[in-house]
Amino acid sequence: MLSFLPGWILIFITIPLFFGITIVLGGSIFLFGLVKFFIPLKPVSLAVGFINNFLFRGWALCNLLAINFTNPVKWEIESDDNFNKKSWYLLICNHVSWVDILVLAQVALHQLPTPRFFLKNELKWVPFIGMACWAMDMPFMKRFSSSYLKKHPEKKGQDIESTKASCAKFKYIPTTIINFVEGTRFSKSKHVSSGSDFDNLLPPKAGGIAFTLAAMGHLFSGVLNVTLNYPDNAVPGQDMLLGKLKRVQVKVEVHEVSDEIVGDYFNDDAFKARFQGWLNDVWVKKDKLIAKLNNQ
């Protein structure tokens, strides 16, 4: 453990360490992705998919060792089910920090099939990280504001089309599809500007996960409702690099994939209302859980 070192010294260790892990393993994933790109045959794609899943787990394991080596972190992970790595899951989660991706990778490391994240389109251009995510067929989502869509109505539904294309690829290899339902990381300014009714969360966006459930619901063994919390760290990403990450709380609740949450969200108004009610109820309970965790 190096957490005894001053943060200003430790940051010169953590940044090269995490970047090194990502460059080596992310670069390897990208190279195998190029093989799949230039040889677009299904057997090649499947083989590359299994190899890249293995490399992704290596990336997750190396990050876990690095976090534990440089931080006095205590992992508090609670789940109410046993999972199958040979199955499919949809994981919905609140979004606090870029560290969330590292944390969810740890949750998946020993319990779940390899995760695929719904990511902001801007991340596509981040060296090594974006390239590796592209090679693993992770969907990059373009988010447009309501005012922008009024001026450019032809852009409406592009994120759903991206979801549709990604779901088609996910059907062949067991996968945990991860969606940060708020669409962006929580911050006080975003909380105010969004007009959120929740104390600790932004309003959830239902369209993407509703479409994913409609496209792949028959494959999913469950919907994993994950709540992330860092009760001792206001800025988890910065604190992790400074060796000050103390507690990571992960609560996993499993929801059954039923007719209540599988349907035609975009053409069935009655189902849309039911689904939004279901998701809002999930978020109400999540908001109360985060408040409880922060007061422990």
C-alpha positions as CSV (number, residue, x, y, z in Angstrom):
1,M,0.0,0.0,0.0
2,L,1.4,3.4,-1.0
3,S,-1.5,5.5,0.4
4,F,0.8,6.7,3.2
5,L,2.6,8.8,0.7
6,P,1.6,12.5,0.2
7,G,-0.9,13.0,-2.6
8,W,1.3,15.3,-4.5
9,I,3.9,12.5,-4.7
10,L,1.4,9.7,-5.3
11,I,-0.2,11.3,-8.3
12,F,3.1,10.9,-10.1
13,I,2.8,7.2,-9.6
14,T,-1.0,6.7,-10.1
15,I,-1.3,8.6,-13.4
16,P,1.5,6.7,-15.2
17,L,0.3,3.4,-13.7
18,F,-3.3,3.7,-14.8
19,F,-2.3,5.1,-18.2
20,G,0.2,2.3,-18.7
21,I,-2.4,-0.3,-17.9
22,T,-4.8,1.3,-20.4
23,I,-2.2,1.8,-23.1
24,V,-1.0,-1.8,-23.0
25,L,-4.3,-3.6,-22.7
26,G,-6.5,-1.0,-24.5
27,G,-4.0,-0.9,-27.4
28,S,-4.1,-4.7,-27.6
29,I,-7.9,-4.7,-27.7
30,F,-7.8,-2.1,-30.5
31,L,-5.3,-4.2,-32.6
32,F,-7.6,-7.2,-32.4
33,G,-10.5,-5.0,-33.3
34,L,-8.6,-4.0,-36.5
35,V,-8.4,-7.7,-37.4
36,K,-12.1,-8.0,-37.1
37,F,-12.6,-4.8,-39.1
38,F,-10.4,-5.9,-42.0
39,I,-11.6,-9.5,-42.0
40,P,-15.4,-9.1,-41.5
41,L,-16.2,-12.8,-41.2
42,K,-18.4,-14.1,-38.4
43,P,-15.9,-16.8,-37.1
44,V,-13.2,-14.1,-36.9
45,S,-15.5,-11.7,-35.2
46,L,-16.5,-14.3,-32.6
47,A,-12.9,-15.3,-32.0
48,V,-11.8,-11.7,-31.6
49,G,-14.8,-11.0,-29.3
50,F,-13.7,-13.8,-26.9
51,I,-10.0,-12.6,-27.0
52,N,-11.0,-9.0,-26.3
53,N,-13.3,-10.1,-23.4
54,F,-10.3,-11.8,-21.9
55,L,-8.1,-8.7,-22.4
56,F,-10.9,-6.5,-20.9
57,R,-10.9,-8.7,-17.7
58,G,-7.2,-8.4,-17.6
59,W,-7.6,-4.6,-17.7
60,A,-10.2,-4.7,-14.9
61,L,-8.0,-6.9,-12.7
62,C,-4.9,-4.7,-13.2
63,N,-6.9,-1.6,-12.3
64,L,-8.3,-3.3,-9.2
65,L,-4.7,-4.2,-8.1
66,A,-3.6,-0.6,-8.8
67,I,-6.5,0.9,-6.9
68,N,-5.9,-1.3,-3.9
69,F,-2.1,-0.7,-4.1
70,T,-2.4,3.1,-4.0
71,N,-5.5,3.7,-2.0
72,P,-6.8,2.7,1.5
73,V,-10.0,1.7,-0.1
74,K,-12.7,-0.5,1.4
75,W,-15.0,-2.3,-1.0
76,E,-18.6,-2.7,0.2
77,I,-20.3,-4.7,-2.5
78,E,-23.7,-6.2,-1.7
79,S,-25.8,-8.3,-4.1
80,D,-28.9,-10.5,-3.7
81,D,-28.3,-13.0,-6.4
82,N,-25.9,-15.5,-8.0
83,F,-25.0,-14.6,-11.6
84,N,-24.1,-16.7,-14.6
85,K,-21.2,-15.6,-16.8
86,K,-22.7,-17.5,-19.7
87,S,-25.9,-15.4,-19.7
88,W,-26.9,-11.8,-20.6
89,Y,-27.9,-8.9,-18.2
90,L,-29.0,-5.3,-18.5
91,L,-27.3,-3.2,-15.8
92,I,-28.7,0.2,-15.0
93,C,-26.8,2.5,-12.7
94,N,-26.5,6.1,-11.4
95,H,-23.4,8.0,-12.6
96,V,-21.1,9.8,-10.1
97,S,-17.6,9.8,-11.6
98,W,-15.4,8.4,-14.4
99,V,-14.3,6.0,-11.6
100,D,-17.7,4.3,-12.0
101,I,-16.4,2.5,-15.0
102,L,-13.5,1.0,-13.1
103,V,-15.8,0.1,-10.2
104,L,-18.4,-1.7,-12.4
105,A,-15.6,-3.5,-14.1
106,Q,-14.7,-4.9,-10.7
107,V,-18.3,-5.9,-10.0
108,A,-18.3,-7.8,-13.4
109,L,-14.8,-9.3,-13.0
110,H,-15.8,-12.3,-11.0
111,Q,-19.6,-12.4,-11.2
112,L,-20.9,-11.2,-14.6
113,P,-20.3,-11.7,-18.3
114,T,-18.0,-9.0,-19.8
115,P,-19.7,-5.6,-19.7
116,R,-20.3,-3.2,-22.6
117,F,-21.0,0.4,-21.7
118,F,-23.2,2.9,-23.4
119,L,-20.8,5.8,-23.8
120,K,-20.8,9.5,-24.8
121,N,-19.9,9.9,-28.5
122,E,-17.0,12.3,-27.4
123,L,-15.2,9.4,-25.8
124,K,-14.7,7.7,-29.2
125,W,-11.8,10.0,-29.8
126,V,-10.0,9.5,-26.5
127,P,-6.7,7.7,-27.3
128,F,-6.6,4.0,-26.3
129,I,-9.8,4.2,-24.3
130,G,-12.0,5.2,-27.1
131,M,-10.2,2.9,-29.6
132,A,-10.6,-0.1,-27.2
133,C,-14.3,0.6,-26.7
134,W,-14.8,0.8,-30.5
135,A,-13.0,-2.5,-30.9
136,M,-15.4,-4.1,-28.3
137,D,-18.4,-2.8,-30.2
138,M,-19.5,-0.5,-27.3
139,P,-22.3,1.9,-28.4
140,F,-21.4,5.6,-28.6
141,M,-24.4,7.7,-27.9
142,K,-25.0,11.3,-29.3
143,R,-27.1,13.3,-26.8
144,F,-29.0,16.3,-28.2
145,S,-30.8,18.9,-26.2
146,S,-34.5,19.6,-26.7
147,S,-33.7,23.0,-28.3
148,Y,-31.3,21.4,-30.7
149,L,-33.8,18.7,-31.8
150,K,-36.4,21.4,-32.5
151,K,-34.0,23.0,-35.0
152,H,-32.8,19.6,-36.3
153,P,-35.7,17.1,-36.1
154,E,-33.8,14.7,-38.4
155,K,-31.4,14.0,-35.5
156,K,-34.2,12.6,-33.3
157,G,-33.8,8.9,-32.7
158,Q,-30.2,8.6,-33.6
159,D,-29.3,7.2,-30.2
160,I,-31.9,4.6,-30.5
161,E,-30.5,3.5,-33.9
162,S,-27.1,3.2,-32.3
163,T,-28.7,1.0,-29.6
164,K,-30.3,-1.1,-32.3
165,A,-27.1,-1.7,-34.1
166,S,-25.2,-2.6,-30.9
167,C,-27.9,-5.0,-29.7
168,A,-27.5,-6.9,-32.9
169,K,-23.8,-7.5,-32.1
170,F,-24.3,-8.3,-28.5
171,K,-26.5,-11.4,-29.2
172,Y,-23.7,-13.7,-30.0
173,I,-21.4,-13.4,-26.9
174,P,-22.8,-13.3,-23.3
175,T,-22.7,-9.7,-22.2
176,T,-23.6,-7.3,-19.5
177,I,-25.0,-4.2,-21.1
178,I,-24.4,-1.2,-18.9
179,N,-26.4,2.0,-19.2
180,F,-25.9,5.1,-17.0
181,V,-29.5,6.0,-17.2
182,E,-29.1,9.7,-16.3
183,G,-27.1,10.2,-19.5
184,T,-24.3,12.1,-17.7
185,R,-22.4,12.4,-14.4
186,F,-24.2,13.9,-11.5
187,S,-23.1,17.4,-10.4
188,K,-24.8,20.1,-8.4
189,S,-25.0,22.4,-11.4
190,K,-26.6,19.7,-13.6
191,H,-28.9,18.8,-10.7
192,V,-30.2,22.3,-10.7
193,S,-30.4,22.8,-14.4
194,S,-32.2,19.5,-14.9
195,G,-34.9,20.4,-12.5
196,S,-34.5,17.0,-10.9
197,D,-37.1,15.9,-8.3
198,F,-34.4,13.7,-6.7
199,D,-31.9,14.8,-4.0
200,N,-29.0,12.7,-5.2
201,L,-29.8,11.9,-8.8
202,L,-30.5,13.3,-12.2
203,P,-33.8,12.4,-13.9
204,P,-33.5,9.0,-15.6
205,K,-33.8,8.7,-19.4
206,A,-36.0,5.8,-20.4
207,G,-35.8,5.4,-24.1
208,G,-32.4,3.6,-24.5
209,I,-33.0,0.9,-21.9
210,A,-36.6,0.4,-23.0
211,F,-35.4,-0.2,-26.6
212,T,-32.6,-2.5,-25.3
213,L,-35.2,-4.6,-23.4
214,A,-37.5,-4.8,-26.4
215,A,-34.6,-5.9,-28.6
216,M,-32.9,-8.4,-26.2
217,G,-35.4,-9.0,-23.4
218,H,-35.7,-12.7,-24.3
219,L,-31.9,-13.1,-23.7
220,F,-31.6,-11.2,-20.4
221,S,-31.6,-13.2,-17.2
222,G,-32.4,-10.1,-15.3
223,V,-32.1,-6.3,-15.0
224,L,-29.4,-5.3,-12.4
225,N,-30.2,-2.1,-10.7
226,V,-26.8,-1.0,-9.3
227,T,-26.4,1.9,-6.9
228,L,-22.9,3.5,-6.6
229,N,-21.8,5.7,-3.8
230,Y,-18.6,7.2,-2.5
231,P,-19.6,8.4,1.0
232,D,-16.1,9.7,2.0
233,N,-15.1,11.3,-1.3
234,A,-16.7,14.3,-2.9
235,V,-14.6,14.0,-6.0
236,P,-13.8,10.2,-6.4
237,G,-11.7,10.5,-9.5
238,Q,-9.3,13.1,-8.2
239,D,-9.2,11.5,-4.8
240,M,-8.3,8.1,-6.3
241,L,-5.3,9.6,-8.2
242,L,-4.2,11.2,-4.9
243,G,-4.5,7.9,-3.0
244,K,-7.4,9.1,-0.9
245,L,-10.2,6.9,-2.1
246,K,-11.7,5.4,1.2
247,R,-14.9,3.6,0.6
248,V,-16.7,2.3,-2.5
249,Q,-20.3,1.2,-1.9
250,V,-22.1,-0.9,-4.5
251,K,-25.6,-2.2,-4.0
252,V,-27.0,-4.6,-6.6
253,E,-30.7,-5.4,-6.9
254,V,-32.1,-7.8,-9.4
255,H,-35.3,-7.2,-11.3
256,E,-37.1,-9.8,-13.3
257,V,-37.5,-9.3,-17.0
258,S,-41.3,-9.3,-17.3
259,D,-44.0,-8.0,-19.6
260,E,-44.1,-4.9,-17.3
261,I,-40.8,-3.7,-18.7
262,V,-40.7,-5.2,-22.2
263,G,-42.8,-3.6,-24.9
264,D,-43.0,-1.0,-27.6
265,Y,-42.0,2.2,-25.8
266,F,-42.2,4.4,-28.9
267,N,-45.6,3.4,-30.3
268,D,-47.5,2.1,-27.3
269,D,-48.4,5.1,-25.1
270,A,-49.9,2.9,-22.3
271,F,-46.7,0.9,-22.1
272,K,-44.6,4.0,-22.2
273,A,-46.4,5.4,-19.2
274,R,-46.0,2.1,-17.3
275,F,-42.3,1.9,-18.1
276,Q,-41.6,5.5,-17.1
277,G,-43.5,4.8,-13.9
278,W,-41.5,1.7,-13.2
279,L,-38.2,3.4,-13.8
280,N,-39.2,6.5,-11.8
281,D,-40.1,4.2,-8.9
282,V,-36.6,2.5,-9.2
283,W,-35.0,6.0,-9.0
284,V,-37.1,7.1,-6.0
285,K,-35.8,4.0,-4.1
286,K,-32.3,4.6,-5.3
287,D,-32.4,8.2,-4.2
288,K,-33.5,7.1,-0.7
289,L,-30.8,4.4,-0.6
290,I,-28.0,6.9,-1.4
291,A,-29.3,9.3,1.3
292,K,-29.2,6.4,3.8
293,L,-25.7,5.3,2.8
294,N,-24.4,8.9,3.2
295,N,-25.9,9.2,6.7
296,Q,-24.3,5.9,8.0
